[in-house]
Amino acid sequence: MSKQLKKIAYLQFGKLVEPYLNRFQNLGAALKRASIEISLRTYLSMALFSSLIALIVGFIVPFVVLWAFLGLFTVLWLTFWQSYIVPIILAIASAIITFLGFYAYPFLMASGRKKTLDSILPAAASYMAAMASAGVPPDKIFISLSSSDVEMALSEEARTISRDLEIFGYDILKTLQEASKRSPSRKFATFLEGMIATITSGGDLTRYLATETKTLMRDKEVETREYIESLGIFAELYLTAAVVGPLFFVIMFSILGALGGGAVGFGLPPTVLLSLLVYVLIPVFEAFFIILIDSTQPAE
């Protein structure tokens, strides 16, 4: 959304959403974890403004199409008042879906950043341990990370820490505490809390980073091994639910259709059930397994 539209949304809906901000504190926390640099009030204003646009467009487009181009109201013999039902339903559905999309977006972004941070953390810890062993102080380590060629999620975290240090003038402990609170990754937050404890107690930061690197590397090996083992289970499920099962029903419905059988299930003939199986159920199974494997796959 452009800056001008954000401004319009804030001016029109800012006061309207202000009394309800306390009810959306989890959304505000998700915005921080997703590294979306925008206030909760502005984001909710954008959500309402976009939902209003979706409501208007969702009514006008179906109404114009049905009236002017298809003439469906005449074909379906709908009354004047009944002819408004479909556009109204579509408009309300469009507005609700748009608002829910705005609500879910920060959580999805935060989840993606968490996955990336968990994946890149072992390599980042190794990089930080090498710099610490060369005598580089913690603040300079994060400044170096912010400008290095690393994953975007970690680079954003490092840039935010560098901003708090250089522009806002926070000390390293306060900066790491704030970074730990807003981090979407529990592993990264724990890693930063360990740095805070080491610096506060005057411990050996190089030794801490080296130890954490070994621990994180070992955890990543275990996670990868568990994922490989789970792939065997997924393969068996896929073979049973998406290959053998559908093949059995395809053969059965084909034989029944060739023999001229009547209704089999749900009052439908075998040819219709076969079409539903081939064109609906099998693609749905395939999509389900793709999403399942992708969601459980560790980030590279």
N, C-alpha and C positions, 0 to 999 in steps of 0.2 A: 504494500500500500504506500502511495506517495506521501511526501511530507504534507502536502496541501490537504489531502483526504484525512490524514491523521489529525491535522489541526481542526478540520471541520468536525470530525467525530468527537474530539475532546471537548470542543466548545458546545456541541449540541447535547452530548450525553455525559459529560464529566460530572456535573452536579447530580444527574439522575443516578449514577452508579455509586456515588460516594457513600451513601448510607449502608450499602451492602458490601463494602470492601472487606469487612471482618469475616464475612462468610466465604470469602475466596482467598483466604490466607495460604491455603495449600497451592492454589494456582500461582500466587505471588512467589512462593518458594520454588515452584517448578520453573518459573521464568528465570530465576537466578541460577538454578542448576543447569538450565539449558543455555545459559550465557546470552539470553535475549535482553539487550540493554534497553528496557522500556519499563515504565512504571505500571503497576497493576491497574491504576485508574485509567490510564491511557489505553491499555490493552483491552480492558472490558468495554471502553467506549468504542474502540475499533470493532469489537465483536458485535456489539449492538447495532452499530451503524451498518456493518456488512450484512447482518441478519435482516435489517430493514430493507436494504437493497435487494437481497435474495427474496424477501417476501413480495416486494412489488414486481420484480422480474418474474418470479415463479407464478404469479397470477396473470400478468399481461401476456406472456409468451404462449402458454397453453390456451388462453382465452382467444387470442388472435388466430392461432393456428386452427383451433376447432371451429371457430366462426367463419373466418374469411377464406381458409384454404381447403379444409376438408368437408365442411358442411355436415359434420357428424351429428350435430343436434337434430337436424332434419331427418337423418337416416335412423337415429335411435329414438325418434319421437319423444324427445325430452321437452318438458315444459320450460317456460322462460326462467323460472326460479331454479329448476333442477339443473339448468345449463351452467349455473355458477358453481355447482358442487365440486366438480373435478378441478377447475382452476384454484378454488379456495383450498382444497386439500393439498394440492401440489405446492401452493404458496406457503402454507403453514409448514409442510414437510421441508421445503427448501430453507426456510428461516431456522427451523430447529436443527437441521443437519449442519448449517453454516455455523451456528453458535457452538454446537458440540464439537465441530472441527476446530474452531478457535480454542476451545477449552482443552481438547486432547493434544493439540500440537506441541505445547511446551513439554508435556510429559513424554511424548514420543521422542522429541529432540533430546531431552535429558537422558532418556534410556539409551539412545544411540551414543551420546557422549560418554556415558558410564561404560558401555561396552568397549569403546575405543580406549578410554583411559586405563581400564583394567588390562587391556592387551598391551599397551605401550609402556606401562609402568615399569616392568622389569628392565627394559632397555634404558628408560629414563633414569632409573635409580643407578644403573651401572655408569651412565654418563656423569651423573652428579657425584658419584663416589670417586671417579677419576679426577674430576675438577677439584673436589675437596682434598684429595691426596696431594694435589699440586699447590695447596695453600690458598685456594680461591674462597673468599667468604660466602656465606649462604645467599646474601642479597645479589651478589654478582653472578652466582650460579643461575638464579632464576632469570636475571637479565640476559644472560647468555642463552638460556633455553628459549626465551621469547623471540630471539632473532635467529635461532638455528633451524635447520631443515628437519623438523619433527612433525608428528601427526598434528592436524589442525586443532583437535580438542586439547591436547597438552600445550600447544603453542598459545592457545587462547587463555588457558589457565595461567601460564607463565607471564603473558602480557598483562593480565589483570593484576597479578602479584607485583610486577615491575611498575605498573601504574600507581598502585597504592604506595609503593616505596619511594618512587621518584617524584611523583606529582602531588599526592596527598600527604607525603611526609610521614607515613606510619613507620614505626619501627618493625623489625623483622618478625618479632613475636606476634604482634597484633595483626600484621599482614597474613601470616600463616594461619592464625586462628580464624580470620574471616574467610580465607580460602578453604579451610577445612569445613566450615559451616555451609558454604554454598556449593561445595563439590557434589556432583551427582554420584560419584564413585565412593563407596565405603572404604575400599582399599586405599584409594588416594588420600582420603581424609585421615585414615589411620596412619598412613605414611607421614603426612604432615604433622599430625599430633606427636608422633615419635620424634620428629625433628625438633618440635617445640620443647618436648621434655628433655632432649639431649642438650639443646642450647641453654635451656634454663638451669639445668643441673651442672653445666660446665663439662659435660662429657665429651668423648671423642666422636665428633660428627663423622669423620672419615670411616671409623670402625662401624658406626651405626649404619651408614649408607652401604658399606660393603656387606654387612650381615643381612640387611634388608634385600639387597640384590640377590644374594644366594637364596633367601627364603622365597622371594617372588618368582625366581626362576624355577625353583622346585615346585611351587604351587601351579605354575603354568604347565609344567610337564605333567603333573597329576591331572589337571583339567583337560589337557589334550588327550591323555590316555583314556580318561573316562568318556570323552566324546567319541573316540574311535570305537570303544566297546559298545556305546549306545547305538552307533551306526549299524552294528550287527542286529540289534533288536529292531531298529527301524526297517532294515532290509527284510526281516521275516514278516513284520506287519504289512509291509508294502506288497510282498509276494502273496500273502493271504488275502488282504482286503482289496487290493487294486489289480491283481492279475488272476489268481485262481478263482476267487469268488465271482467276479464279473464274467469270466470265461464260462463258468458253469451255467450262469443264468442266461447268457447269450445263446448257448447251445440249447438250453431247455426252451426258451421262448421261440427260438427258430424252429424247433421241432413242432411245438404246439401250433405255431403259425402255419407251418406247412401242412399239418393235419387238419387245419380249419377249426381249431378249438375256439370255444366261446370266451367269455370274460374269465379272467384268471384271478386277478387281485384288484381290489378297489373298484370292481365293476368295469375294468378296462380290458380290452382284447390283448393278446400276446404281442401283436405288432406295435401297439402303442407303448406297452411296457418296455419292449426292446428298444424303441426309439428314445424313451426317457433314460434308460440305462446307458445307452451309448453316447447320447448327446448331452446328458445332464449329470447323472450320478458319477460316471467314470471321470469326466473332467473335474468335478468337484473333489473327488478323492485325490486326483493328481495334484490339484492346487493345494489341498490340505497338507499333503506330505511335503510339498515344496516349502510351504510356509513353516511347517514343523521343523524341518531340517535346518532351514535358514535361521530360525529363531534360536535354535540351540547351538548353532555353530559358533565357536569362539572367534572373536575378531582377529584378523591377520595382523 
